[in-house]
């Protein structure tokens, strides 16, 4: 018969805490619906569109947004900034997106009861 004896070892609990401040800047494309200028009393729906991961090019992104051109809504399409860990765009910052929606809502005639978020891939996860 083999006898196994448990060895004693000590553990210590530790915590490391650091505060990192990041300055975020979102470039975004904004489109106004047909009739926005001619109807100054009307409040419009706002659609926040979030793209997927990768490295979007502004002109290609702008062309892709043309599918939304006939919607009777204000479209806001930010470009996710590159990740600090590399060149890919890898995550939306929800607080910054909230600030963007507030900024646009204060600057344009947005109906606060008709604001939506849509996206695909990484943007779909952020919208969820």
N, C-alpha and C positions, 0 to 999 in steps of 0.2 A: 504494500500500500504506500502511495506517495502522499506525503504531507505538504500542503501548500499553505504558506503563511502569508497573510496580507501584510504588505509593507505600508507603513504610515508615511504620509506626505502632508505638507501644509499647503494651503491655498490662501491667497489674499485677494480680496475684491478691490478693484481699482476703477476709476472713471477718468476719462480724458475728455475735456470740454474745451472747445475753441469756438470763437465767433469769427466767421468769415463774412465779409461784406462784399457783395457783388453789385456792380453797376450794370444794369441791363438796359439795352436799347433795342427796340423793335422797329424795324423799317416795315411800313405797311402800305398796301394799296387800298384806296377807298374809291368806290364808285357810287354815284348818286343816280337814283332812278329817273327815268323820263318824267317830266312834270314836276320835279322837285322845285325848280326855280319859279315856275308859273303858279304854284299853289303854296304861298307862304304860310298859310294857317294849318296846313296838313302835317300831322305827325306820322312818320314812316317806320315800318318794321326795320330792325337791324339784324343782319346775318353776319356772324363771326365765322369765317371759314379758316380752318386750320389744315395746312398741308401735311403730307407724310414726311418721313425722314429722308435723309440723303443730303444733297447739296443743290437746292433749287436756284435756278438762274432767274433773275427778275423778269426779263422779257418773256421767257418761256412760261413762267408763272402767270404773268399778265395775260398771255394768249390763252392759257388754260382756263382762266377766269371768265373768258368771253361767253361760256355756256350760261352764266348767270346774268348776262346783260339785259335780258328782257324782264327780269323780276321787278315787281314794284316794291323794292326794298333798298336800303342802304347796305352795301356789302363792304365789310372790312376784312382784309386778307393780310395778316401779318406774315413776315418771314421770320421763322425761328432762327435766332442767332446760333452760330456754331458752338458746339460743345467746348468747354475749356480743356477737354481731354483729347481733342483732335478736330479735324476739319468737318466732320459730319454734323448735321443738325440733329441732335438726339433727344430733345425734350422741351416741352412747353412749360413755362413758369406760370402757374395758375394765378398768382397774385399780380403779375405783370399783365396778364390777359384781362384781369378785372380792371386794372387801371386804364388799359387801352379802351375797354368798353365804356368806362365812366368818362374818359376824355372825349371820345367821339360823341357820346350821348349829350354832353354839355355843349359841344361845338356845333352840332347839327340837330335838326328837328327829328329826334328819335322818340318813338312811342315806347315808354318804359315797360309796357305790358306785352310788347311784341318783340322781344329780343331772343334770338336763337343762336345756338352754336352747332356747327356741323364740321365734319372733317373726314379724312380717310387715313387709314393706316395709323401712324403715330398721332396724327391729328384727330382721328376717330377715337383713339384711346383717351386723348386729352379732353375731347368733347364729352365722353362718357363720364 
